[in-house]
Amino acid sequence: MNNIEHTVINILQKFGLSTNATKAYLTLLKNNPATGYEISAQSNIPRSAVYSVLNRLESLSLINSDGGSPKRYIPIAPSSLIEHLNHVHEDQINNLQKAFSSMDLDEEAFDFWHLHGYNSLILKMRESIKNAESQIVMNIWNKDLKGVEKEVMTAQGRGVDTILFSFTKLDSAANCTICYNIMESELRKIFRPKIIMVVDHEVTIMGSAQERDTNRAIWTNNEAITKIASDYIVLDITLAGQRLGIDVNPIVKRIMQRDEFDLENLIKKINSQS
């Protein structure tokens, strides 16, 4: 069995199929139609177990039999298998959502999650970006953007307003809004990598972005924290505008959600009072 087949088996097991079931399916993909005896011999599944495995696969509509004697089995195409698994799990998720919605739960008790480990951080960012409807605002390093670039590009493609701020140079097809273009190797001498992301003015992910299992970050839909996170990014963008000689007022307006917001007038007012 080659590495690709091992990968397929591992993935299918995560969808609830047994090792023997995945072996039988892969065997049929390579040689079909085939009898239970032939499948047993080619897959090393014991003859005492192969027919219960085949019956299970047939009940899941992942293989078909011709009804002869002995039966000969044919698998559904891989594309049909993927579609089948997608529908099954989509239905299960929908049923789970309905069940949870019927429970009397205090949603505010779940508005703050700890993200343990760098992989958990990236996975939660991908999920939040996929769910974005109107706007994504990020303070992010190049190395971390690579982990969510596909999702960011897709969001931009469906019209989500995406504002990317970075101290680093971004090697990405995603549109960088304002960046200092500092090399990461130089920036690491001054700062540790961090991420701040606000989605739809409702969800915030922020914290350390060190590529290790001990990394710590948070996800929250707490309104006060989200406001603080947005203001923090606005401050970074404002300072970058001053240092780089860029008019950031249009960018800040998009983040602040106030059409009447005028950064230049606000600065003039503060200066006149000092």
N, C-alpha and C positions, 0 to 999 in steps of 0.2 A: 504494500500500500504506500503510495507516494504522499508527499507533503500536502498537495492540494486536496487529496481525498481525506487526509487527517483533518484538514481545516474544515471541510464540508461536514464531516462527522461531528466535530466539536460544535459547530454552529447549529446543526439540526438538533443536537442534544439539548441546547439551550431553549429550543422550541418544544421540548418535552418528549422527543423520540428517544427510544432506548438505543444503546450501541448496536444491538443486533438488528433493530429496525433500520437504522441508517446504513448498516452494511448490506442488508438485503436490497434496499432501494438502489444503492450504488452499483451493486452487482447486476441488477436488472437494467440499469442504464447502459452498462457495457455489453450485456448479452441478454437479448430478449427476442421472442418470448422464451421463458425457461420454466421448468418444473421445479417443485419444491426440492426434489433430490438434487437437481443441478445447482440450484441456488445454495443449498447446504454445502455442497462440495466446493463451490467456487468462493464462498464467503467465510468458510470455517465456522458456520453456525451449526451446532449439533442438530442432527436430524430430529431428535426428540423435541427440539424447541422451534425449528424453522416454521412449522405450519401454524403455530400460535402467533408467531411474528407476522407471517403473511396474512393471516386472518385479521390481525390488528391493522396492518397497513391498508387492507382492502376496506375495512370498516371506516377508515379515515379518508377513503377515496383517493389514496395516494398511489394505488396500483389497481389493476383490473385483471380478471381471470376469464378464460374462454369457456369455462364450464365443462371442458372435456374430462377424460379420464386417462391418464392423470391430468390435473389442471395445469395449464400453462399461464404464466403471469406476465403482464406488461406494465411498466411504470408510466405514470403521467409525465409529461415533459417537465424539465426543470423550471421553465417559465410558468407553467401551470401550477407547479408546487409552490413557487414563491407567491403567486396570486392567491392560492388557497390559504397559505399560512397568514398572509396579510389580512384576508377577510376574516379568518377565524379569530385572530388576535384583536382586530379592530372591533369585532362584535363583543369580545370578552371585555375590552376596555370600556366600551359603551355601557355594557351591563354593570361593570364595576362603578362607573360614574353615577349611574342611576341609583345603585344601591347606597353609595355614600351620600348622595343628595337626599336620600330618604332618612338618613340618620341625623339626629339632633346634635350637631357639633358646633363648637365655638371656633369659627374660622380665625379669629384674631389670635388664638393660641398657637397658630401655625405660621405666623407672619415673619418668622426669623429662623433661618436654617444655618447651621454650621456646615461648611464644606471642608471635609478633611481630605487632604491630598491634592496634588496638582491635577491629576486626571479628573477628579470629581469637579474641580473648578471649571475645567474646559468643557466637560459634558453638560454642566448646568448652564454655561454660557451659550453653548450650541442650542440647547432647548429653548432658552429665553429669546435668542435671536430668531429662531424658527417661528416663535409665537408672536413676534413683533408685528404690530399693525400700522403704526404711524411713524415712530422715530426710535433710533438707537444712537446713544451718545456714549463714546468710550474714551478713556484715557488708558492707552495700551502700548506695550512694547512690541517691536517687530516679531520677536520669537513667539509671543502669545497670539498675535493676530494670525499667524500661520495656522494655529490650531482651530481657528473659527472662520478662516477666510472663505471657505466654500459657502457657509451659512450667511456671511456678510454680503457676499456677491449676489446670492439668491435674493436676499432681502432688498438690496439695491435694485435688482432687476424687477421686483414687483412693486417698486415705488416707495419703499420705506425710506424716510429721510435719515441718512446715516452721517453722523458727525464723528470723525476720527481725529483725536488729538494724540500726539506722541512726542516724547523727547527724542525718540530714536528715528532713524531712517527706516521707512516702511518698504520692504520688498514685496509689494502686493499690487494686484490689479484693482483692488478695492480703492476707492477714491479717498485719499488722505486730505482732510480739510485743512489742518494746520499742524506742521511738524517742525521740530528743531533740526532734524536730520543728524543727530549726534550718533556716532557709532556705539553700539551696545557695549563693546569692550571698554570704552572710555567712560560711559555712563555708570557702569558697575563699580567704578572706583569711587563714585560719589553716592549713588543710590542703590537700594535693593529694588528689584522689579516689583511692581504692584499693578493692580487692575482696578479701575472704577468703571462700571457700565450701568447706564440707566436706560431702561426700555419703556417706551410709551408713557413716560412721566409717572410710572406706577411701580416698576420693579427695579431693584438695585442689586448688583453683585459687586463686591469690593473686598480687597484684602491683598495679602501677599501673593506673588506669582513666581515662587521658586519651585523648580521642577524636582520636587521630592515628596515623599509620602507624608512628611510632617508639615507640609504647607497648610496654612489656615486662611480661610476666607469666609464670607457670609453671603447668603441670598436673603433678601427681604422685600416685602411689599409695604413696609411701614412708611407712611406718608412723610413723617418728619425726617427719617433717615434718607429717604429718596430726595427730599428737598436739599438736605445738607450735601449729598453726593453731587447733585446738579450744580449747586453753588460752587463746590470745590473745582469742578471741571471748568465752570465759567471763569473762575479766578485764574486757573492755569492758562486758559485761552486768552484772557485779558492781558496777563503779563507777557505772554508770547507775542501778542499784537504790539505791545509797547516796545519790546526788545527787537522785534523783527521789522518794525515799521509797517505793520499790516492793519488795515481797517477790519476789526473783528466784530463791529457792531451788528452786521447782518447775521453773523453766526450766533452771537449771543441772543439776538431776538428769537431765533428759531428754538433755542433751548429754553428760554425764559417764558415762552408762550404769552408774551404781552406785546401786542403790536405797538403800543405807545412807548415801549422801553427804548430809551436812547442813551447809550453808554456815554457818548461824548458829552451830552448835556449834564449827565449825572456827575461825571468827573469835573466838569466846569463848576458845578454847584458846590462840590466838596472843596475844590481849590479856593473858591471865593469865600468860603466860611473859615478857612484855615489862616 
